[in-house]
């Protein structure tokens, strides 16, 4: 705590405060410049976030051909069989007769809790069961029914044994229902894996002497197992096929089996007919969503170059904020942040690169080489910054007549002139993202990893050095005023002595 003006009566503290306010002007400027750079960095990152969202959408469209060329599959027996189609599915009708569903194997035994406790107390040791396993070349185990074992130990309960059974084989689920006394073992996967016929062809096998926990305590037998079957179906009245589960991929379609299709009165198989057609409505919707997302990005980038920059509204200092209301601060900063990216070559270059994507043709095997041929073009108003617009009628016609050619135009995986338009745009966006990250970084970057970060670090060093200098200046002012106070105090003392001496002479 410093107290001045005791001898002089001068408001030393306020004078020094005003002097320091003048000294702080360059520091305030440094802090304002730092704040503005932080705003610019954040504005760049916001742009990059929006670019990344569009890039992810393009990646989805490129990797999932169903976005541009989706298929609709209808079934005459949806309760028995349904299907979804990829872009590779040929339009037309397909007949499927399901004769058997895939099922999980399940075996159920029964024992009271008191019986289990007694058995555990008198029968500790290794217990085994067998399920199908793939070949283990490391340990020299061939594919087929393989042993799964666990130890029953003193203190075990039915709960702990169930956990050991489930741990012994990832494809088995076991549980015990104490209320009914039923013990259940079932496979997690459907299908018939035990094709060699060992263990009576079951999926969960037991051996005499090794499986007494299952066979003696719970009375489980191979004959008691149900399920463990493959799905069986006939394709187009000709091809008989099987599947381990109730799905099957064929000819660009994924069939799902919900029930058997049955037989007619003459014992002839009944088939469900599945019809594949182009889903033009969905394709138009997907492409429109992309165009809208693209236009939002163009509007952001173009808008950043057209924003007015208010040079008379620098970032507020903390002292200035203390003298303003929240609403005043909000209005001030709205103008202070306007035009942060105006004139930035990174943004204008990004816009130019994006626009140029659409103008050149794509050399491919399809019927369309230019974007305009499928009803998409840039707007005629140059103030739009290169936004896209859709002639929906023309786009629908292209999708109805030749969806594969539309797909080739947009996402052809070739290089050079054969590269699809969306692939080219994705390349352009990736380049812009990299340039912006080099300039403005991203959240996980340290300041040393990007240009603006290094500049912000330099601001911090300069601000710290200036603050140290201000402390020295303030100390000097106080020393000077204190010296003045001491001199005035001495003069006052001398004056008092002289006045006292003069009074005594009289």
BALUMKOL-660431 format. One record per residue (C-alpha): residue number from 1; x, y, z. Coordinates in steps of 0.1 Angstrom, whole numbers. Each point is the difference from the previous one (the first is absolute). Layout:
<nodes>
NUM_X_Y_Z
...
</nodes>
This chain:
<nodes>
1_0_0_0
2_13_34_-10
3_-12_33_15
4_11_33_-15
5_-7_37_4
6_5_1_38
7_23_30_-2
8_-11_16_-33
9_-37_-8_1
10_2_-12_-36
11_-21_-30_-11
12_31_-19_-9
13_-18_-34_-6
14_-24_15_-25
15_27_19_-18
16_21_-31_-3
17_-30_-20_-11
18_-6_26_-28
19_37_-1_-10
20_-1_-38_-1
21_-31_1_-22
22_20_20_-25
23_29_-24_3
24_-24_-30_-5
25_-12_12_-34
26_25_-20_-20
27_-7_-31_22
28_-38_4_-6
29_8_1_-37
30_20_-32_3
31_-28_-18_19
32_-26_12_-25
33_21_-13_-29
34_4_-33_18
35_-38_-2_6
36_-7_7_-37
37_24_-27_-11
38_-17_-25_23
39_-33_10_-15
40_14_-5_-35
41_15_-34_10
42_-34_-11_14
43_-18_13_-32
44_24_-21_-21
45_-7_-30_21
46_-37_5_-3
47_4_0_-38
48_21_-31_2
49_-27_-17_21
50_-26_8_-26
51_23_-12_-28
52_6_-33_19
53_-37_-6_3
54_-5_3_-38
55_31_-22_-5
56_-15_-27_22
57_-33_2_-19
58_20_-5_-33
59_19_-29_14
60_-33_-17_10
61_-14_6_-35
62_32_-13_-16
63_3_-32_22
64_-38_-7_0
65_-11_-2_-36
66_-36_-4_12
67_-1_38_7
68_1_9_-37
69_-15_-32_-14
70_-23_-14_28
71_-22_-30_-7
72_-35_-8_13
73_-8_-37_5
74_-36_-11_6
75_-11_-35_10
76_-33_-18_-6
77_6_-19_33
78_17_25_24
79_-9_-23_29
80_23_-26_-14
81_27_17_-19
82_11_36_-6
83_31_16_-16
84_20_31_-5
85_18_8_-32
86_33_17_-7
87_7_20_-31
88_13_-33_-15
89_-34_-17_2
90_-15_-3_-34
91_-35_12_-5
92_-26_-28_-4
93_-18_-28_19
94_16_-27_21
95_-17_-31_15
96_10_-14_34
97_-14_-31_16
98_11_-4_37
99_-2_-36_11
100_18_3_34
101_11_28_23
102_34_1_17
103_-2_-6_37
104_22_0_31
105_6_-33_18
106_-15_-2_35
107_1_-27_26
108_-19_1_33
109_6_-20_32
110_-16_1_34
111_12_-3_36
112_-11_15_34
113_24_24_17
114_5_-25_29
115_10_-27_-24
116_25_23_-17
117_16_10_33
118_4_-36_10
119_14_-10_-33
120_26_29_0
121_11_-10_35
122_7_-36_-11
123_12_4_-36
124_27_26_-4
125_24_-1_-29
126_2_5_-37
127_-32_1_-21
128_-1_0_-38
129_-24_7_-28
130_5_3_-38
131_-9_25_-26
132_11_8_-36
133_31_21_-4
134_21_13_-29
135_35_-15_-5
136_27_13_24
137_32_-3_-20
138_21_14_28
139_-10_-28_24
140_-5_-26_-27
141_-37_-4_7
142_-21_-10_-31
143_-34_15_-8
144_-28_-20_15
145_-15_-8_33
146_25_13_26
147_2_-5_38
148_-11_28_23
149_8_-6_36
150_-2_16_35
151_7_-9_36
152_-26_-5_27
153_16_10_33
154_-9_1_36
155_-22_30_8
156_-14_2_-36
157_-37_8_-4
158_-22_-4_-30
159_5_36_-9
160_38_-3_1
161_-2_-32_-21
162_-22_17_-26
163_26_28_-3
164_27_-27_-6
165_-20_-17_-27
166_-6_33_-18
167_37_8_3
168_10_-34_-14
169_-16_7_-34
170_-9_34_-14
171_-27_-16_-22
172_-19_-15_29
173_-25_17_23
174_-10_-19_32
175_-24_10_29
176_-18_-17_29
177_-36_10_10
178_-3_-9_37
179_-38_5_1
180_-5_-28_-26
181_32_-19_7
182_8_1_-38
183_35_3_-13
184_4_13_-36
185_29_-3_-24
186_-4_16_-34
187_22_11_-29
188_3_37_-7
189_3_-7_-37
190_-26_-17_-22
191_9_-27_-25
192_11_-36_-3
193_38_-1_6
194_4_-36_10
195_-1_-13_-36
196_23_-30_8
197_-28_-16_20
198_20_-7_32
199_-18_3_33
200_-31_-11_-19
201_2_32_-21
202_-9_24_29
203_16_34_5
204_6_-5_38
205_16_-34_6
206_6_-20_31
207_23_-30_7
208_-6_-26_27
209_21_6_30
210_10_35_-10
211_-34_16_0
212_-17_-14_31
213_-9_35_12
214_-22_3_-31
215_-11_-36_-6
216_-4_-14_36
217_-9_31_20
218_-23_16_-26
219_-8_-30_-21
220_9_17_-33
221_3_-22_-31
222_9_4_-36
223_-36_-9_-9
224_-12_29_21
225_17_26_-21
226_-22_20_-23
227_10_23_-28
228_34_5_-14
229_-13_2_-36
230_10_19_-32
231_-25_20_-19
232_-9_-17_-33
233_-16_17_-30
234_-5_-3_-37
235_9_29_-24
236_-21_4_-31
237_-13_-36_1
238_34_-13_-9
239_29_7_25
240_-1_-16_35
241_21_19_25
242_7_0_37
243_10_26_26
244_12_-2_36
245_-23_29_9
246_-32_14_-13
247_17_24_-24
248_16_-6_-34
249_17_23_-25
250_-5_-8_-36
251_1_20_-32
252_3_34_17
253_-29_-8_24
254_-1_-10_37
255_-29_-23_7
256_-15_-4_35
257_-19_-31_9
258_-28_4_25
259_-20_-32_-6
260_-3_-29_-24
261_-20_7_-31
262_-18_-34_2
263_-15_-23_-27
264_-33_1_-19
265_-26_-28_0
266_20_-20_-24
267_31_1_21
268_17_24_-24
269_22_27_16
270_-15_35_3
271_24_28_-10
272_0_36_11
273_6_24_-29
274_23_29_7
275_0_29_-24
276_29_24_-3
277_-4_36_-14
278_19_32_1
279_-10_22_30
280_1_33_-19
281_-17_20_28
282_27_-10_24
283_28_7_-24
284_-14_35_-7
285_-3_6_37
286_36_-11_7
287_14_21_-28
288_-21_30_11
289_13_-4_36
290_36_1_-14
291_-7_31_-21
292_-15_18_30
293_30_-9_21
294_23_12_-27
295_-19_33_-4
296_2_6_37
297_38_-2_-1
298_2_22_-31
299_-22_26_18
300_22_-1_31
301_32_4_-20
302_-14_26_-24
303_-16_19_29
304_33_2_19
305_14_19_-30
306_-29_24_-3
307_-3_9_37
308_7_36_9
309_31_6_21
310_-4_27_27
311_35_12_7
312_-13_24_27
313_-12_-29_21
314_30_-18_14
315_-4_-27_26
316_-9_15_34
317_25_1_29
318_-11_-13_34
319_-1_36_13
320_-23_10_-28
321_-23_-30_6
322_-3_11_37
323_-15_33_-12
324_-26_-16_-24
325_-31_-20_4
326_-3_-36_-14
327_-22_12_-29
328_25_27_-9
329_29_-25_1
330_-20_-24_-22
331_-8_27_-26
332_36_12_0
333_15_-35_-4
334_-24_-7_-28
335_16_27_-20
336_35_-7_12
337_-3_-36_-12
338_-15_10_-34
339_23_-6_-30
340_26_-21_19
341_7_-21_-30
342_-6_26_-27
343_27_0_-26
344_15_-33_13
345_15_-18_-30
346_-6_-33_16
347_-37_5_-2
348_-1_16_-35
349_22_-28_-13
350_-23_-26_15
351_-30_15_-17
352_18_0_-34
353_11_-36_4
354_-35_-11_9
355_-16_18_-30
356_26_-14_-24
357_-10_-36_11
358_-32_2_-19
359_11_14_-34
360_22_-27_-14
361_-14_-32_-14
362_5_-35_13
363_13_-27_-24
364_-18_-32_9
365_-20_-28_-15
366_-34_16_8
367_-22_22_-21
368_7_32_20
369_32_20_-1
370_-12_34_14
371_-19_9_31
372_-25_21_-20
373_-10_-31_-19
374_-18_-14_31
375_-17_33_9
376_25_16_24
377_18_32_-7
378_14_31_18
379_-24_29_3
380_2_29_-24
381_3_26_27
382_37_5_6
383_-8_15_34
384_-10_-35_12
385_37_-10_0
386_-5_-31_-21
387_-30_-17_16
388_-16_-29_-17
389_-36_-3_-12
390_-20_-30_-11
391_-24_-5_-29
392_-19_-28_18
393_-18_-11_-32
394_32_-5_-19
395_17_-17_30
396_-30_-24_4
397_2_-10_-37
398_37_-7_3
399_-5_-21_31
400_-30_-19_-15
401_17_-8_-33
402_37_-5_10
403_8_1_37
404_33_-18_-5
405_12_28_-23
406_-10_26_26
407_20_-20_26
408_30_-2_-23
409_-1_38_-6
410_-1_7_37
411_22_-26_17
412_21_-16_-27
413_32_-12_17
414_23_6_-30
415_29_25_0
416_5_32_-20
417_-27_7_-25
418_-18_-31_11
419_-4_10_36
420_-36_5_12
421_-13_34_8
422_-5_-7_37
423_35_-16_2
424_14_32_-15
425_-19_21_25
426_12_-22_29
427_36_5_-12
428_-5_37_-1
429_-16_1_35
430_28_-21_15
431_26_24_-14
432_-19_30_15
433_-3_-17_34
434_37_-7_0
435_9_36_-9
436_-23_14_27
437_14_-24_26
438_35_11_-9
439_-11_36_5
440_-25_-2_29
441_5_-35_14
442_-27_-20_17
443_-10_-7_36
444_26_-27_6
445_29_21_-13
446_25_18_22
447_9_36_-9
448_33_-12_-15
449_-18_-21_-26
450_-16_27_-21
451_8_35_-12
452_-25_20_20
453_8_-20_31
454_37_11_-3
455_-12_36_-5
456_-22_-2_31
457_29_-14_20
458_20_30_-11
459_-28_23_11
460_1_-17_34
461_37_5_3
462_-2_37_-10
463_-29_6_24
464_19_-16_29
465_31_21_-8
466_-22_32_-2
467_-17_-8_33
468_34_-5_17
469_10_34_-14
470_-32_17_13
471_7_-13_35
472_34_16_-2
473_-15_33_-13
474_-26_0_28
475_27_-6_26
476_20_29_-14
477_-30_23_2
478_-6_-9_36
479_36_5_8
480_0_34_-16
481_-32_11_18
482_13_-14_33
483_32_20_-4
484_-21_30_-7
485_-21_-6_31
486_32_-4_21
487_14_32_-14
488_-32_19_7
489_-2_-15_35
490_36_12_7
491_-9_34_-13
492_-31_1_22
493_21_-10_30
494_26_27_-7
495_-27_26_-5
496_-16_-10_33
497_34_3_17
498_6_35_-15
499_-34_12_10
500_5_-13_35
501_34_17_2
502_-14_33_-13
503_-28_-1_25
504_25_-5_29
505_21_30_-12
506_-30_22_3
</nodes>
